[in-house]
Amino acid sequence: MSDAVTHLNAALEGRYSIERELGEGGMATVYLAADLKHERKVAPKVLKEEATDSPRRDSAWAPRTTVSPEQGAGSRGGQDGGAGEGSAR
């Protein structure tokens, strides 16, 4: 397991369990994770430190669930994760 996955699992203990990296771009890395509260798979997108405006490193480790494969992109599904279509978030 990579250092980044180990660090994320420690930071998100009890809420998400990071399984593996799905992909990486210029500004962020996307992981496959289990949402432990809602018992579903999610894809947290973690901004790279250089992509954040905040001087604090912790802000680069704040994941955001952007897509749940079970619901499809842009679907809220009545849950508390992800922005719906047309959302400004």
C-alpha positions in Angstrom: 0.0 0.0 0.0 1.4 3.4 -0.9 2.2 6.1 1.6 -0.6 8.3 0.3 -3.2 5.6 0.8 -1.9 4.8 4.3 -2.0 8.6 5.2 -5.5 8.9 3.8 -6.8 5.8 5.6 -5.4 7.2 8.9 -7.0 10.7 8.3 -10.4 9.2 7.2 -10.6 6.4 9.8 -14.2 5.5 10.6 -15.7 7.3 7.6 -14.0 5.9 4.4 -11.6 3.1 3.7 -9.3 3.8 0.7 -8.8 0.7 -1.4 -6.6 1.9 -4.3 -5.7 4.7 -6.6 -7.8 4.9 -9.7 -6.0 7.7 -11.5 -4.0 10.9 -11.3 -4.1 14.2 -13.2 -2.3 17.5 -13.0 -4.3 18.8 -10.0 -5.7 15.8 -8.2 -5.7 12.0 -7.5 -8.8 9.9 -7.5 -9.1 6.8 -5.3 -11.5 3.9 -5.0 -12.9 3.8 -1.5 -15.6 2.3 0.7 -18.0 4.8 2.3 -18.4 3.0 5.7 -21.5 4.9 6.8 -23.6 4.3 3.6 -22.0 1.0 2.7 -21.2 1.9 -0.9 -18.2 2.5 -3.2 -17.1 6.1 -3.8 -14.3 7.9 -5.6 -12.8 10.6 -3.4 -10.8 13.2 -5.4 -7.9 14.5 -3.4 -6.3 17.8 -4.6 -2.6 18.0 -4.8 -0.9 20.4 -2.4 0.2 22.7 -5.2 -3.4 22.9 -6.5 -4.8 24.4 -3.3 -4.8 28.0 -2.3 -4.5 27.1 1.4 -1.0 27.2 2.9 -1.9 24.3 5.2 -1.0 20.8 3.9 -4.0 19.3 5.6 -6.3 21.0 3.1 -4.7 18.9 0.3 -5.9 15.8 2.1 -9.5 16.7 2.3 -11.3 14.3 0.0 -14.4 15.0 -1.9 -16.7 12.3 -3.2 -17.4 13.1 -6.8 -18.8 9.9 -8.3 -20.4 6.8 -6.8 -20.4 4.0 -9.5 -23.6 2.6 -8.0 -25.4 5.9 -8.7 -23.7 7.3 -11.7 -22.0 10.7 -12.2 -24.0 13.7 -11.1 -26.5 11.8 -9.0 -27.2 12.7 -5.4 -29.3 9.6 -4.6 -30.6 11.3 -1.5 -27.3 10.9 0.2 -24.9 13.5 1.6 -22.1 13.1 -0.9 -21.3 14.7 -4.3 -22.9 17.5 -6.2 -25.9 17.1 -8.4 -26.0 18.1 -12.1 -25.8 21.8 -12.6 -24.5 22.3 -9.0 -22.1 25.2 -8.5 -20.1 23.2 -5.9 
